[in-house]
């Protein structure tokens, strides 16, 4: 499955490789994201994950400032929707596994997109009008043959097909495909990479962080001989 390759490409290609808990501005004009930072001796360590095994070190004078990045606001719910509009973990797992098999995509990648887009809310609606689990815009839904974006099966099928098309377009570069999913292919093509939009960069980093977390957890379970956990939109495991 090509996701093994995609995981490596993602870590190398994304401009903000870690979950965007902190935004770090460097004196050379660049900025990046990290989970947290700490001063160790004379150096500043930027930790790429919540543990302390993955980090990058900078001299204090190489860093201009730190900025805490808030969690994204909850996605609004369509008018008239029921309060409980989330699928069970088992239902979501079955749906994403089927879509992943059809499009040769890792179901954990699809689950990471679902978490970032709707947090598993089948009736979620964005300010821009994107709908459902994978937040399909009306035009995208029509192009993918989705007649009802609030139907979980249809939404996941359409969103997975669209993500697959983007991965083909960007030669399996997961960072660019996710950026295009968020901001549109035109923006990625215009900037020849991830657009300089804070929302898009944070989105790409958030999805990749969640995907990597799921892959690590899955491999740990496999080593321990445990059955794979059901896919969940929310990080409750």
C-alpha positions in Angstrom: 0.0 0.0 0.0 1.4 3.3 -1.1 0.7 5.0 2.3 4.0 3.6 3.6 5.7 5.8 1.0 3.4 8.7 1.6 4.2 8.8 5.3 7.9 9.4 4.5 7.1 11.9 1.8 4.8 13.8 4.2 7.5 14.2 6.9 10.0 15.5 4.3 7.6 17.8 2.3 5.4 19.5 4.8 6.6 23.0 5.7 5.1 22.6 9.2 5.8 19.0 10.1 4.4 18.9 13.6 1.1 19.5 15.2 0.6 23.3 15.3 0.5 23.7 19.1 3.2 26.4 18.9 4.2 28.6 15.9 7.9 29.4 16.0 9.3 32.4 14.1 13.0 32.3 13.3 15.3 35.2 12.8 16.0 34.1 9.2 12.3 34.9 8.3 11.1 31.3 8.3 8.5 29.9 10.6 7.6 26.4 11.7 5.3 24.6 14.1 6.1 22.3 17.1 4.2 20.6 19.9 6.1 22.4 22.6 9.6 23.8 23.4 12.0 23.9 26.3 15.5 25.3 27.1 18.1 22.6 27.6 21.4 24.0 28.5 22.3 26.8 26.1 19.9 25.5 23.4 16.2 25.7 22.7 14.6 22.4 21.8 11.5 22.3 19.6 9.7 19.1 20.2 7.9 17.7 17.2 5.5 15.5 19.2 4.1 15.3 22.7 7.0 13.1 23.8 10.6 14.1 24.0 12.2 11.7 21.5 11.8 13.9 18.4 13.2 17.5 18.5 15.2 20.1 16.7 17.7 22.4 18.5 18.3 26.1 17.9 20.4 28.7 19.6 18.2 31.3 21.4 19.4 34.1 19.1 18.0 32.1 16.1 14.5 32.3 17.4 12.4 35.5 17.3 9.2 34.5 19.0 6.8 31.7 20.0 3.0 31.9 19.4 0.5 29.5 20.8 -1.9 28.2 18.1 -5.4 27.6 19.4 -7.4 24.5 18.5 -9.6 25.0 15.5 -13.2 26.1 16.4 -15.9 23.4 16.4 -17.6 22.9 13.0 -21.1 24.3 12.9 -24.0 21.9 12.5 -26.5 22.1 9.8 -29.8 23.7 10.9 -32.3 21.2 12.2 -29.7 18.5 12.7 -30.0 16.2 15.7 -27.7 16.7 18.6 -26.1 13.3 18.3 -24.9 13.1 14.7 -21.8 11.0 15.1 -21.3 7.6 13.8 -20.2 4.8 16.1 -16.5 4.0 15.9 -17.4 0.6 14.4 -19.6 2.2 11.7 -16.9 4.7 10.9 -14.2 2.1 10.8 -16.2 -0.1 8.4 -17.0 2.9 6.1 -13.4 4.2 6.0 -11.9 0.8 5.6 -14.1 0.1 2.5 -13.3 3.5 1.0 -9.6 3.0 1.7 -9.6 -0.4 0.0 -11.4 0.9 -3.0 -8.9 3.8 -3.5 -5.7 2.1 -2.2 -5.6 4.6 0.7 -4.8 4.0 4.4 -8.0 4.1 6.4 -6.1 5.9 9.1 -5.3 8.7 6.7 -9.0 9.0 5.9 -9.8 9.0 9.6 -7.3 11.8 10.2 -8.9 13.9 7.4 -12.4 13.2 8.9 -11.2 14.3 12.4 -9.7 17.5 11.1 -12.7 18.3 8.8 -15.8 17.4 10.9 -14.6 15.5 14.0 -17.0 12.7 12.9 -20.1 14.9 12.6 -22.1 13.7 9.6 -24.2 17.0 9.6 -21.3 19.4 9.9 -21.4 22.6 7.7 -18.6 25.0 7.3 -18.9 28.8 6.8 -18.0 28.2 3.2 -20.7 25.7 2.7 -18.7 22.4 2.9 -20.8 19.6 4.2 -20.6 16.2 6.0 -17.8 14.0 7.3 -15.2 15.0 4.8 -16.5 18.5 4.2 -17.3 18.4 0.5 -18.0 21.6 -1.3 -21.1 21.3 -3.5 -19.2 21.4 -6.7 -16.7 18.8 -5.5 -19.7 16.6 -4.4 -21.3 16.9 -7.8 -18.1 16.1 -9.6 -17.7 13.0 -7.5 -21.2 11.8 -8.0 -22.4 12.6 -4.5 -26.1 13.5 -4.4 -26.4 13.9 -0.6 -23.3 15.1 1.3 -25.0 14.4 4.6 -25.2 10.7 3.8 -22.1 9.2 5.4 -21.5 6.5 2.9 -21.8 8.9 -0.1 -19.7 11.6 1.6 -16.8 9.3 2.5 -16.9 7.7 -1.0 -16.7 11.2 -2.6 -14.1 12.6 -0.3 -11.9 9.5 -0.6 -12.2 9.6 -4.4 -11.3 13.3 -4.4 -8.3 12.8 -2.1 -7.1 9.9 -4.3 -7.3 12.2 -7.4 -5.2 14.8 -5.6 -2.6 12.3 -4.6 -2.3 11.2 -8.2 -2.1 14.9 -9.3 0.7 15.6 -6.9 2.6 12.4 -7.4 1.7 10.9 -4.0 3.0 14.0 -2.1 0.6 13.8 0.8 1.4 17.4 2.1 0.5 18.9 -1.3 -2.6 16.7 -1.6 -3.9 17.8 1.8 -3.1 21.4 1.1 -5.1 21.1 -2.1 -8.0 19.4 -0.3 -8.1 22.4 2.1 -7.3 25.4 -0.1 -8.0 24.0 -3.6 -5.6 22.8 -6.3 -5.4 26.2 -7.9 -3.8 27.7 -4.8 -1.2 24.9 -4.6 -0.4 25.3 -8.2 -0.2 29.1 -7.9 2.4 28.9 -5.1 4.1 25.8 -6.4 3.7 24.2 -3.0 1.7 24.6 0.2 0.1 28.1 0.1 1.2 30.6 2.7 -2.2 30.5 4.4 -1.9 29.9 8.1 -5.2 27.9 8.1 -3.9 25.6 5.4 -0.5 25.1 6.9 -2.0 24.3 10.3 -4.5 21.9 8.6 -1.8 20.0 6.8 0.3 19.7 10.0 -2.7 18.7 12.0 -3.7 15.9 9.6 -0.2 14.6 9.3 0.3 14.6 13.0 -2.9 12.7 13.6 -2.0 10.2 10.8 1.4 9.6 12.2 0.0 9.1 15.7 -2.4 6.5 14.4 0.2 4.7 12.4 2.5 4.5 15.4 -0.3 3.3 17.7 -1.3 0.7 15.1 2.3 -0.6 14.8 2.6 -0.8 18.5 -0.6 -2.8 18.8 0.7 -5.1 16.1 4.0 -5.7 18.0 2.0 -6.4 21.1 -0.3 -8.8 19.3 -3.4 -6.8 19.9 -6.2 -6.5 17.4 -6.4 -3.1 15.6 -8.5 -0.6 17.4 -11.7 0.7 15.7 -11.1 4.0 13.8 -12.4 7.0 15.7 -12.7 10.6 14.6 -11.9 11.9 18.0 -8.6 11.1 19.7 -10.1 9.1 22.6 -7.8 6.1 22.5 
